[in-house]
Amino acid sequence: MIAPYFVPRRRVGALRPFKFAIHMKEMGWEPVILTIAEKTGKLTEKERVLLDGIKIIEIDTPFDQTTRTKTPEGKKKKPQIVSHASSWIDKNIPVDSWIFLFWLRYLGILSKVKELNPDIIWSTGDPWSGLWLGEKLARDLSKQWVADFRDPWTISDVNLRDRSAFSEELDRRAEKRIVESADKLIFTSKATERAYHNHYGLKKSKTAVIYNSYDPALFEDPGDEKWSYEPDPELLHILFFGRFRRLSPAEPIINVIRYLSKTDPGVAEKIRIHSFGELEPDEAKKIDLFDLAEVFVQHKPVVPQKTLSVLNKADLLLVSTDRNRKNIIPAKLWDYLATEKPILSIAPNAEITGILEVAKAGFGFHPDQIAEVSDFLKKCLKAKQQETKLSRLGKDGYPTRELFESRNTTQQLVTILDEIIGHE
């Protein structure tokens, strides 16, 4: 399993393969993880236990721009020329800069994988170099290969980074080769799968959708890891478990609060929006522009062990994406499903709303449905004041949510792997 990012990194690209790996052994498979070494983070005790017995091969790297560390006080920041050089490289290098590491270490990687002699290779992107490495290893070793795309690569409606025409063209060629070479393509949303079918004219049998997931085991035994913040019980607290940024903007909920401020200021005054981590400058400007600093409450990021404690302090859990990201299902949705708190999605992908309806976990709206979201928040505030429950939400147990647990999504992956290699 080629997973350039793996725990203790805290990102979707790391958690998806981790949640697969910890359940595969009980289903007849022995995963071996090939990943880029991460020296700054630490596994939680729960993660350490779940990974016991799983072999992890780490590729040491002399560079790593993906781990964000604060500049210590008194120490100068990187010179502007270094920042410009880094941006130039990012713009002009095809695939992503990790490809240099994989080129440099390829013979060593090839030797280790050849020694393991795997039955099949699975690799995930982004970073898209993970798919590049999977395709090259599968070709050189004559192995069958599954490409786990997650989000769209070159056919996305949103540019994840500024690209030169040169690197964009090479990316398109690399993606086409990967799409054609893989024995199976896996996506994390039906909308993304449709986009690739339409773009490449793929057969239905070539692709599958396996959603991201939540794992109840990761939320067990929180122990003493409690979030110290105590929300005002008189207010309606909407929690966005992350920081507002370009791809997960504050704008959809800002528009709702502004609308409420005009139509029902009494309700608007009783709403607080919580987020974690420093706001991106553009998001902070929007909040200041509309004089909403009191509404938007920022908190420091919390350790993974406090996740459940944090989520359970909310009245509503917010999903928000850029209105052009019509193929995306945000990763935080799956963490939210581990709680019994209602979820509010303001996103363009109707698939999210469908998941919420099946799981009886919350309510979904398009970003243009400002009045409808406003009415919904009024009902939420009233329900809190009257200590009643919103309709449509599940009862104790949430049986339909089991569809989205990582054991079930791993079973979907294992079924595909079994079929490819003819494993009984």
C-alpha positions in Angstrom: 0.0 0.0 0.0 1.7 3.1 -1.2 0.5 5.9 1.0 2.9 8.9 0.8 1.0 10.3 3.8 0.3 8.1 6.7 -0.3 8.6 10.4 1.0 10.4 12.4 0.3 12.9 9.7 -3.1 14.5 10.3 -4.7 14.7 6.8 -7.1 12.8 4.7 -4.4 11.2 2.6 -2.9 9.7 5.8 -6.1 8.6 7.5 -7.8 6.9 4.6 -5.0 4.2 4.1 -4.7 3.9 7.9 -8.4 3.1 8.3 -8.1 0.5 5.6 -4.9 -1.1 7.0 -6.1 -1.7 10.5 -9.0 -3.9 9.4 -7.4 -5.8 6.4 -5.7 -8.5 8.4 -9.0 -9.8 9.8 -10.2 -10.1 6.2 -7.4 -12.2 4.9 -4.9 -9.6 3.8 -1.6 -8.5 5.2 -1.0 -4.8 4.4 2.5 -3.4 4.1 2.7 0.4 4.1 5.2 2.3 2.1 5.2 6.0 3.2 7.3 9.1 3.5 8.8 9.4 7.0 7.3 12.1 9.2 9.5 13.0 12.1 7.6 15.8 13.8 4.3 14.0 14.7 3.5 11.2 17.1 1.1 8.4 17.1 -1.6 8.3 19.7 -1.6 5.3 22.0 -4.8 4.1 20.3 -3.2 4.3 16.8 -0.1 2.5 18.1 -2.3 -0.4 19.3 -4.3 -0.5 16.1 -1.1 -0.6 14.0 0.5 -3.4 16.0 1.8 -6.1 13.6 1.5 -4.0 10.5 4.7 -3.5 8.6 5.5 0.1 7.7 8.4 1.0 5.4 9.4 4.7 5.7 11.2 6.6 3.1 13.5 9.2 4.7 13.4 12.6 3.1 15.8 15.6 3.3 13.0 18.0 2.6 9.4 18.3 3.8 7.2 21.4 3.2 4.1 19.6 4.4 4.7 19.9 8.1 3.8 23.4 9.2 5.8 24.7 12.2 5.6 28.1 13.7 8.7 30.3 13.5 10.1 30.7 17.0 10.0 34.1 18.5 13.1 36.1 17.8 14.0 33.9 14.8 13.8 35.4 11.3 11.4 33.9 8.8 12.6 32.4 5.6 14.0 35.0 3.2 11.4 36.2 0.6 13.7 34.9 -2.2 13.4 31.4 -0.7 9.7 31.7 -0.6 9.6 32.8 -4.2 11.9 29.9 -5.3 9.6 27.4 -3.5 6.5 28.9 -5.3 8.3 28.7 -8.6 9.2 25.0 -8.1 5.6 24.2 -7.0 4.2 25.9 -10.1 6.5 24.4 -12.7 7.2 20.9 -11.4 4.9 18.2 -12.9 2.9 16.0 -10.6 4.3 17.3 -7.3 7.7 17.8 -5.7 7.6 14.4 -3.9 8.4 12.9 -7.3 12.0 13.9 -6.8 12.2 11.9 -3.7 10.7 8.8 -5.4 13.1 9.2 -8.4 16.0 9.5 -6.0 15.1 6.5 -3.9 13.4 4.4 -6.6 16.0 1.6 -6.9 15.9 1.1 -3.1 12.1 1.1 -3.1 12.0 -1.3 -6.0 14.4 -3.7 -4.2 12.3 -3.7 -1.0 9.0 -4.2 -2.9 10.6 -7.0 -5.0 11.7 -8.7 -1.8 8.2 -8.5 -0.4 6.7 -9.9 -3.6 3.2 -8.5 -3.0 0.1 -10.0 -4.5 -1.1 -6.6 -5.6 -0.1 -2.9 -5.3 -2.5 -0.2 -4.1 -1.5 3.4 -4.2 -3.3 6.6 -3.3 -3.1 10.3 -4.4 -2.8 13.1 -3.8 0.1 13.7 -3.7 -0.2 12.4 -7.2 3.3 11.1 -7.1 1.9 8.2 -5.1 0.0 7.1 -8.1 3.0 7.7 -10.3 5.1 5.4 -8.1 2.3 2.8 -8.0 2.1 2.7 -11.8 5.9 2.4 -12.2 6.3 -0.3 -9.6 3.4 -2.3 -11.0 4.8 -2.0 -14.5 8.4 -2.9 -13.5 7.3 -5.9 -11.4 4.4 -7.0 -13.6 2.0 -6.7 -10.7 -1.7 -5.8 -10.7 -2.4 -2.4 -9.4 -5.3 -0.4 -7.9 -5.2 3.5 -8.2 -7.1 5.2 -5.4 -7.7 8.7 -6.7 -9.7 10.3 -3.9 -10.3 13.8 -5.3 -10.1 14.8 -9.0 -6.6 15.5 -10.4 -6.5 17.4 -13.7 -10.2 17.6 -14.4 -11.0 19.5 -11.2 -13.1 22.7 -11.4 -10.8 24.2 -8.7 -7.1 24.7 -9.1 -5.5 23.4 -5.9 -2.2 25.2 -6.8 -1.0 27.7 -9.4 0.3 25.7 -12.4 2.3 26.6 -15.5 1.1 25.4 -18.9 4.1 23.1 -19.1 3.4 21.3 -15.8 -0.4 21.1 -16.5 0.2 19.4 -19.8 2.6 16.8 -18.3 0.1 16.2 -15.5 -2.6 15.5 -18.0 -0.3 13.0 -19.8 0.6 11.3 -16.5 -3.0 11.1 -15.4 -4.0 9.6 -18.7 -1.3 6.9 -18.5 -2.3 6.1 -14.9 -6.0 5.8 -15.8 -5.3 3.5 -18.7 -2.7 1.4 -16.8 -4.6 0.7 -13.5 -6.5 -2.5 -13.1 -9.1 -0.6 -11.0 -9.7 3.1 -10.3 -11.3 4.0 -6.9 -12.8 7.4 -6.1 -14.3 8.8 -2.9 -17.5 10.2 -4.5 -19.9 9.2 -7.2 -19.7 12.7 -8.7 -15.9 12.3 -9.2 -16.4 8.8 -10.7 -19.0 10.3 -13.2 -16.6 13.1 -14.1 -13.8 10.6 -15.0 -16.2 8.3 -16.8 -17.3 11.2 -19.0 -13.8 12.5 -19.5 -12.1 9.3 -20.4 -15.0 7.1 -21.6 -14.3 4.4 -19.0 -16.1 1.1 -18.7 -18.3 0.8 -15.5 -16.2 -2.2 -14.5 -13.0 -0.1 -14.5 -14.1 2.0 -11.5 -15.6 1.9 -8.0 -16.5 4.3 -5.3 -15.4 3.7 -1.7 -16.3 6.6 0.6 -14.0 7.8 3.3 -15.2 6.6 6.7 -15.2 7.0 10.4 -13.9 4.4 12.9 -15.6 4.1 16.2 -12.4 2.6 17.7 -10.6 5.9 17.2 -13.2 7.7 19.4 -13.3 5.1 22.3 -11.8 5.8 25.7 -11.2 9.5 25.5 -10.1 9.3 29.1 -9.0 12.6 30.6 -8.5 14.3 27.2 -11.3 16.9 27.6 -11.7 20.2 25.8 -11.7 22.9 28.4 -13.9 25.4 26.5 -17.4 25.7 27.9 -19.9 27.2 25.4 -22.6 29.6 26.6 -25.8 27.5 27.0 -27.9 30.4 25.9 -26.4 30.5 22.4 -26.5 28.2 19.3 -23.0 26.9 18.7 -22.0 25.8 15.2 -18.6 24.1 15.0 -16.4 23.8 12.0 -13.7 21.3 12.9 -10.8 22.9 11.1 -9.7 26.3 9.9 -11.6 28.3 7.3 -9.7 28.6 4.1 -10.1 28.9 0.3 -11.3 25.3 -0.2 -13.4 25.3 3.0 -14.6 28.9 3.1 -16.5 30.8 5.8 -18.5 32.6 3.1 -21.5 30.3 3.0 -22.2 30.7 6.7 -21.2 34.4 6.6 -24.0 34.9 4.0 -26.5 33.2 6.2 -25.5 35.3 9.3 -25.7 38.5 7.3 -29.2 37.5 6.0 -30.4 36.7 9.5 -28.9 40.0 10.8 -31.4 41.8 8.5 -34.4 39.5 8.8 -34.1 38.3 12.4 -31.3 40.1 14.3 -32.4 38.5 17.6 -31.5 35.0 16.2 -28.3 36.2 14.5 -27.1 37.6 17.9 -27.4 34.1 19.5 -25.3 32.3 17.0 -21.6 31.5 17.3 -19.4 29.9 14.7 -16.3 28.0 16.1 -13.2 27.1 14.0 -9.8 25.7 14.8 -6.4 27.2 13.7 -5.5 30.5 12.2 -7.9 31.8 9.5 -6.5 32.3 6.0 -6.0 36.0 5.4 -8.9 36.3 2.9 -11.3 34.5 5.3 -10.3 36.8 8.1 -10.8 39.9 5.9 -14.4 38.8 5.0 -15.2 38.3 8.7 -13.8 41.8 9.6 -15.5 43.4 6.5 -19.0 42.4 7.8 -18.2 43.1 11.4 -18.7 39.5 12.5 -15.6 39.1 14.7 -17.9 38.5 17.7 -19.8 35.7 15.9 -16.7 33.8 14.7 -14.8 32.3 17.6 -11.3 30.9 16.8 -9.6 28.2 18.9 -6.2 26.6 18.9 -6.0 23.2 17.1 -6.6 20.3 19.5 -4.8 17.0 19.8 -6.6 14.0 18.2 -7.5 12.5 21.6 -9.8 15.6 22.3 -11.7 15.3 19.0 -14.8 13.6 20.5 -14.9 16.0 23.4 -14.7 19.0 21.1 -17.4 17.8 18.7 -19.8 17.0 21.5 -19.7 20.6 22.7 -21.4 21.7 19.5 -25.1 22.2 18.8 -24.4 21.8 15.0 -21.4 20.5 13.1 -20.7 22.5 9.9 -19.6 21.2 6.5 -18.5 23.9 4.1 -16.8 23.7 0.7 -16.0 26.1 -2.2 -19.1 26.3 -4.4 -17.0 25.1 -7.4 -16.0 21.9 -5.7 -19.0 19.9 -6.9 -17.3 16.5 -6.8 -16.0 16.7 -3.2 -17.2 15.1 0.0 -15.2 16.8 2.8 -13.2 14.5 5.1 -14.5 16.1 8.3 -18.0 14.8 7.5 -16.9 11.3 8.5 -15.5 12.4 11.9 -18.8 14.1 12.5 -20.7 10.8 11.9 -18.9 9.4 15.0 -21.1 11.7 17.2 -24.8 12.1 17.7 -24.6 15.8 16.9 -26.7 17.1 13.9 -24.7 18.0 10.9 -25.3 21.1 8.7 -23.8 20.9 5.2 -23.6 24.0 3.0 -22.0 22.6 -0.1 -22.6 22.2 -3.8 -22.4 18.4 -3.9 -25.9 16.9 -3.4 -24.3 13.6 -2.6 -23.4 14.9 0.9 -27.1 15.6 1.5 -27.9 12.0 0.4 -25.4 10.6 2.9 -26.8 12.7 5.7 -30.3 11.4 4.8 -29.3 7.8 4.8 -27.4 8.1 8.0 -30.2 10.3 9.6 -27.4 12.5 10.6 -28.3 16.0 9.5 -29.4 18.4 6.8 -27.8 19.5 3.5 -28.2 22.8 1.6 -26.7 24.4 -1.5 -24.7 27.6 -0.9 -27.4 29.6 -2.7 -30.1 28.4 -0.3 -29.4 31.2 2.1 -33.0 31.8 3.2 -33.6 28.0 3.7 -30.4 27.7 5.9 -31.6 30.7 7.9 -34.9 29.2 8.6 -33.2 26.0 9.6 -31.0 27.8 12.1 -34.1 29.4 13.6 -35.6 25.9 14.1 -32.3 24.8 15.7 -32.3 27.6 18.1 -35.9 27.1 19.0 -35.3 23.3 19.5 -32.4 24.1 21.8 -34.5 26.5 23.8 -37.3 24.0 24.1 -34.9 21.1 24.6 -36.5 19.1 21.8 -34.9 17.2 18.9 -34.9 18.1 15.2 -37.0 15.7 13.0 -35.3 13.3 10.7 -32.3 12.7 13.0 -31.7 9.1 14.0 -32.5 7.5 17.3 -30.1 5.8 19.7 -27.7 3.5 17.8 -27.9 5.1 14.4 -27.9 1.6 12.7 -27.7 3.0 9.1 -24.4 4.8 10.0 -22.6 1.5 10.1 -22.6 1.7 6.3 -20.0 4.4 6.7 -17.7 2.8 9.3 -14.2 1.9 8.2 -14.7 -1.8 8.7 -17.4 -1.8 6.0 -15.4 0.4 3.6 -12.4 -1.8 4.1 -14.6 -4.8 3.2 -15.5 -3.0 0.0 -11.8 -2.6 -0.8 -10.9 -6.2 0.1 -13.7 -7.5 -2.1 -12.2 -5.6 -5.1 -8.7 -6.9 -4.3 -10.0 -10.4 -4.0 -11.7 -10.2 -7.4 -8.6 -8.8 -9.1 -6.3 -11.5 -8.1 -8.9 -14.3 -7.9 -8.5 -14.7 -4.2 -11.1 -17.0 -2.5 
